[in-house]
Amino acid sequence: MAHDPLLTYRTLVTHFTDFLTVAIHTILHERNIYPRTSFLSARKYNYAVRQSRHPKVCEWINDAIAAVETELLKSAVDRVAVVIYTKDLKPTERYMFDVSRFPAVDPTDLDTRLERRGENGDPVPIVPLADMDEQFRATMGKLTGCRGVLKPLPEGCTFTVAIELKSEGQPPVGHPQPWMPVQPELSETSGEKHTRNTVHPVRAVAAGELVFESWIEQAVDAT
């Protein structure tokens, strides 16, 4: 019987960022950010998914995921967000992935096997990768059906990827700078009008050390 490879924090982050890559492509397809004809059919986690076939879109997503991975390996991230903006750059939807319950691992232990302890101090078996894939597959099913519960987006929307750091996290700096500070909230006040959020739960994932929650925030204009 084949055994899963050792699960380290680095491999856990890799599994999550692989999932996040697929999730972003799915969101772009389901929300019609790009023409549906620009996506090809693929399979991931034994589930039918869509992937953009535009090289520049794929390159941008891969670069964004690499930047997210760098911060996750520092155990510095509370949440990852895929934010959709209207053509006048107002945030209208946020797809939130709360990773605040990921293990906090020292940089010297990124490649050390993760081991959980039960209440009596005995080791707890690591969750097989197949169980992680099952959780990812269920989450993808929810994301694929998101257009059924969300109002249509206006024409000309675009998107970005953002991170919310833990309170003790240091802002990522460097050149070239992959991150811009301050993520606008969906909730804004402007004169007599304000924007509030409708929240749509997606899924809470719990597969051993891979624990995160996801939901969608959609802006709703009101007077």
Secondary structure by P-SEA (a helix, b strand, c coil): ccccccccaaaaaaaaaaaaaaaaaaaaaaacccccccccccccccccccccccaaaaaaaaaaaaaaaaaaaacccccccbbbbcccccccccccccccccccccccccccbbbbbcccccccccccaaaaaaaaaaaaaaaaaccccccccccccccbbbbbbccccccccccccccccbbbbcccccccbbbbbbbbbcbbbbcccccbbbbbbbbbbcc
